[in-house]
Amino acid sequence: MPPAPPPPPRNFPFSLLPATPSPASIENLKSNIENSPAAVLTLADLAAWSRPGTSLAVLGHPIKHSISPPMHNAALAELARTDARFADWRYFRFEIHPDDLPRALDLLHEKKFRGVNLTVPHKIIAFDRVAEVDPAARPVGAVNTLRWSESGWQGFNTDGYGLASAVQETLGRDLAGAHVILLGAGGAARGAAVECLQRRCASLSIANRTRETLEALLATLTPVAHGVPFGGFAPSAPPAGLPSGALVINATSAGLRPTDEPPVDLTGLPNVAAVFDMIYNPPQTKLLRQAEFLGLPHANGLSMLVHQGAKSLEHWSGIPAARTAPTMAAAARAALGL
Ligand SMILES: NC(=O)c1ccc[n+]([C@@H]2O[C@H](COP(=O)([O-])OP(=O)(O)OC[C@H]3O[C@@H](n4cnc5c(N)ncnc54)[C@H](OP(=O)(O)O)[C@@H]3O)[C@@H](O)[C@H]2O)c1
């Protein structure tokens, strides 16, 4: 995969809203929005929003590579085939600069968007701006799903559910009772660590390149550990006492570029049982290639993306995630050309 493009400028050039909209261009805008939920929309589009149907959105910076819109719109179209309530549901993407997030969230609430997904870098910033945080999301300190309520946004985090479901689906393993070696100490790793501990994994060993970030993460985990042993180590020097037969989960961004070296050498870990990499594009990182070479069960993060998305839709629609996940998976694969 080529290196990630630089973030778009504040005045993103693909806004569907002309500077001074005429009545005709507003009609045109509405029709564009209705017919092109895949377009990259902006804060200006949001300010002019008057779509009457049920709207959902993902906000990010950058956002144009997100495959959440095709995933969700495929699931909504499938639901609408048998349930007329979903006929006017659409999911849109918005390029929102972090400085504009408070305004965007206010506008989305005012325009009565039913639900919002948040991706990089908004998950942590939004945490402090929701009226009510789901208790399971509190120790993560980040929300990726918002649901409209009269009194303000309700915040959830479906990434942990996505991870646990994906590990079960792709590797046939439960996080509960597993020895887990987690690579990374950023936002995704924090969510994964909390999920592993809340599900009572057997042990959790976290490796991160930067020691300070690792220590900061470890310091926050004690309240959710419930007696599960956890600790940290430097990926360049795995300690002798690591558990044998561990599930290795990569939550670093090392591997997003095909030239990236893997965050750890699997042969330096004792008797690894399986490897899960949260990265799904490219579909095979060097870490997964090494797992394949070593004959280890392994999977990329596509299934995690699908299951976190299906859980978000469950929060908005009440439709169980298990029902929409297969359609989302097919749409995600198609969007990635797989
Ligand atoms: N499949 C899914 O649904 C899903 C969901 C969430 C996230 N993800 C993926 O998870 C990854 C991490 O996301 P995030 O939000 O946690 O990012 P983040 O907060 O920026 O954290 C990045 C982490 O990667 C480490 N890292 C970066 N470059 C590295 C390198 N060259 N070698 C070793 N470690 C490196 C960082 O270590 P330092 O502390 O040393 O900088 C840090 O621990 C991304 O690839 C993202 O796409 C996937």
Ligand as a Chemical Component Dictionary entry (heavy atoms), coordinates in Angstrom:
data_LIG
# 
_chem_comp.id                   LIG 
_chem_comp.type                 NON-POLYMER 
_chem_comp.pdbx_formal_charge   0 
_chem_comp.three_letter_code    LIG 
# 
loop_
_chem_comp_atom.comp_id 
_chem_comp_atom.atom_id 
_chem_comp_atom.alt_atom_id 
_chem_comp_atom.type_symbol 
_chem_comp_atom.charge 
_chem_comp_atom.model_Cartn_x 
_chem_comp_atom.model_Cartn_y 
_chem_comp_atom.model_Cartn_z 
_chem_comp_atom.pdbx_ordinal 
LIG N1  N1  N 0  -9.289  -3.597 12.266 1  
LIG C1  C1  C 0  -9.836  -2.634 12.973 2  
LIG O1  O1  O 0  -11.077 -2.549 13.093 3  
LIG C2  C2  C 0  -8.975  -1.638 13.680 4  
LIG C3  C3  C 0  -9.518  -0.824 14.687 5  
LIG C4  C4  C 0  -8.678  0.080  15.344 6  
LIG C5  C5  C 0  -7.341  0.182  14.954 7  
LIG N2  N2  N 1  -6.852  -0.612 13.965 8  
LIG C6  C6  C 0  -5.428  -0.535 13.570 9  
LIG O2  O2  O 0  -4.624  -0.568 14.721 10 
LIG C7  C7  C 0  -3.411  0.141  14.485 11 
LIG C8  C8  C 0  -3.111  1.079  15.646 12 
LIG O3  O3  O 0  -4.095  2.102  15.694 13 
LIG P1  P1  P 0  -4.094  3.167  16.906 14 
LIG O4  O4  O 0  -5.325  3.962  16.734 15 
LIG O5  O5  O -1 -3.836  2.490  18.189 16 
LIG O6  O6  O 0  -2.815  4.059  16.554 17 
LIG P2  P2  P 0  -1.943  4.942  17.568 18 
LIG O7  O7  O 0  -2.746  5.358  18.751 19 
LIG O8  O8  O 0  -1.277  5.952  16.731 20 
LIG O9  O9  O 0  -0.822  3.908  18.137 21 
LIG C9  C9  C 0  0.180   3.428  17.282 22 
LIG C10 C10 C 0  0.964   2.318  17.977 23 
LIG O10 O10 O 0  1.818   1.712  16.995 24 
LIG C11 C11 C 0  3.167   1.774  17.458 25 
LIG N3  N3  N 0  4.030   1.933  16.288 26 
LIG C12 C12 C 0  3.889   2.821  15.288 27 
LIG N4  N4  N 0  4.847   2.647  14.367 28 
LIG C13 C13 C 0  5.618   1.609  14.815 29 
LIG C14 C14 C 0  6.767   0.971  14.303 30 
LIG N5  N5  N 0  7.312   1.329  13.138 31 
LIG N6  N6  N 0  7.298   -0.060 15.010 32 
LIG C15 C15 C 0  6.746   -0.450 16.174 33 
LIG N7  N7  N 0  5.655   0.138  16.726 34 
LIG C16 C16 C 0  5.093   1.168  16.046 35 
LIG C17 C17 C 0  3.220   2.953  18.394 36 
LIG O11 O11 O 0  4.322   2.765  19.262 37 
LIG P3  P3  P 0  5.069   3.999  19.963 38 
LIG O12 O12 O 0  4.340   4.260  21.245 39 
LIG O13 O13 O 0  6.443   3.484  20.128 40 
LIG O14 O14 O 0  5.000   5.157  18.991 41 
LIG C18 C18 C 0  1.864   2.789  19.113 42 
LIG O15 O15 O 0  1.936   1.793  20.088 43 
LIG C19 C19 C 0  -3.578  0.847  13.156 44 
LIG O16 O16 O 0  -2.905  0.112  12.185 45 
LIG C20 C20 C 0  -5.075  0.810  12.925 46 
LIG O17 O17 O 0  -5.377  0.795  11.538 47 
LIG C21 C21 C 0  -7.643  -1.514 13.318 48 
# 
loop_
_chem_comp_bond.comp_id 
_chem_comp_bond.atom_id_1 
_chem_comp_bond.atom_id_2 
_chem_comp_bond.value_order 
_chem_comp_bond.pdbx_ordinal 
LIG N1  C1  SING 1  
LIG C1  O1  DOUB 2  
LIG C1  C2  SING 3  
LIG C2  C3  SING 4  
LIG C2  C21 DOUB 5  
LIG C3  C4  DOUB 6  
LIG C4  C5  SING 7  
LIG C5  N2  DOUB 8  
LIG N2  C6  SING 9  
LIG N2  C21 SING 10 
LIG C6  O2  SING 11 
LIG C6  C20 SING 12 
LIG O2  C7  SING 13 
LIG C7  C8  SING 14 
LIG C7  C19 SING 15 
LIG C8  O3  SING 16 
LIG O3  P1  SING 17 
LIG P1  O4  DOUB 18 
LIG P1  O5  SING 19 
LIG P1  O6  SING 20 
LIG O6  P2  SING 21 
LIG P2  O7  DOUB 22 
LIG P2  O8  SING 23 
LIG P2  O9  SING 24 
LIG O9  C9  SING 25 
LIG C9  C10 SING 26 
LIG C10 O10 SING 27 
LIG C10 C18 SING 28 
LIG O10 C11 SING 29 
LIG C11 N3  SING 30 
LIG C11 C17 SING 31 
LIG N3  C12 SING 32 
LIG N3  C16 SING 33 
LIG C12 N4  DOUB 34 
LIG N4  C13 SING 35 
LIG C13 C14 SING 36 
LIG C13 C16 DOUB 37 
LIG C14 N5  SING 38 
LIG C14 N6  DOUB 39 
LIG N6  C15 SING 40 
LIG C15 N7  DOUB 41 
LIG N7  C16 SING 42 
LIG C17 O11 SING 43 
LIG C17 C18 SING 44 
LIG O11 P3  SING 45 
LIG P3  O12 DOUB 46 
LIG P3  O13 SING 47 
LIG P3  O14 SING 48 
LIG C18 O15 SING 49 
LIG C19 O16 SING 50 
LIG C19 C20 SING 51 
LIG C20 O17 SING 52 
# 
